[in-house]
Amino acid sequence: MINTSSIAATRILEKFSIYSGTKACISHLTRLPRVELGPEMVRVATIEPGMVETEPPDHVEDPDASALMAGLVHDIDCLKSEDIAETVAFMAAVPRHVNLTEITIMPTARAI
């Protein structure tokens, strides 16, 4: 099982407290079944991507937060959905006894 969270789970941005909180919840709730199901050889992991091209800033209602996202999208070469898919495929393809518990994937040009 691979859940999708966000770098916002650990890297807090002003104006994104609710988003960050929900992503932190996803990341933490993924740790619980990992502990419970690991002995049964069930792998449970979280992928935490940075800015992905599929996240348009216009869906954010706060003008300051929307401007921050628009600036980030303008300033960096965002990740693409294919980048996330390739990383998930890699996570799933490792040997059964290996669990890549949490992977953060970021655009190279800028880390938040």
N, C-alpha and C positions, 0 to 999 in steps of 0.2 A: 504494500500500500504506500503510495507516494502522495502526500498532501502538498498543495501549493499555498505558500504563505507569501511573505515579502520581506525585503530588507527593512521595511518599516517596523517589523517585529522587534528589531534591536537598535535601529538607527532612527532616533526620534526627530521628526521634522515639525517645526512650529506650524500650527493650523491643521495638523493631521492626527490629533490625539485619538479620535474615535477609530480611524483607519488603523493606526498603529496598535491600538489596544486589541482590535479584532484579529489582526495578524499575529500578535503575540499570543493570543488565545489559541489560534490554530497551531502555532509552533509548539506550544506547551502541551496541548491536548494530543498532539502526535507522539510526544514522549511517553505518555502513559501506556497506550497499547504496545509500544515498542518493548517496554519492560515486561508487560504481561504476556505478549505473544512471542517474544524472542526465544524462550525455551522450546517452543513448538516449531521453531525454524521459520516463523513468519517475519519477514522484513518490513519494517515500518520506517518511513523516512519523510523528510520535509525538504522541499526546494524553496529557497528564498531569493527570488530574482529582484534585481534593481529595476530601473526604468525600462519598460517594455513598450515597443512601438504601438501596441494595441491599447494603451491607456491614454485616451485623449484627455487633455486638460479641461476641455469644455464641459465635462460631466461633474466637475467640482463646483459647488455653488458659492463658496467663499471667494470673493474676488482676489484677495491676497494669495490664497492657496492656489487658485487657478493661474495667477501670474507666475508664481514660483514654479509650478509644473510646466507651464509654457516655456519659461526660460530654460529649464533643464532639458526639455525636448529640443529646443533650439540649439543649445550649447554642446550637446553630446550626441554621439552616434548610438542611439538607443538599441537595446537588445531587440531581436525579432522573435516572433513566436517559434520559428524554426530552431533558434538557439535553445529555447527552453525545452522543446520537444527532443532535441538531440541529447540534452543533459539528462532528461528523464529516461530516455532509452539507455544511456550509459549506466545510470543508477540501477536500472532493472536488469542489466546484462551482466553485472559482476557475479562471481560465483556465489552459490547459495549460502555459503558460510560467511559471506561478507555483507555487512549492512552499512551503506553510506548514510548515516543517520540524518545529517543536515548538510545541505550544499547551498552556499550562497553564490549566485552568479551575477556578475556586475559588468556593465560596459567598461571597456579598458580605459577609455579616455578620462573618465571622472568617477570617483567614488563619493558617495554621499555620506 
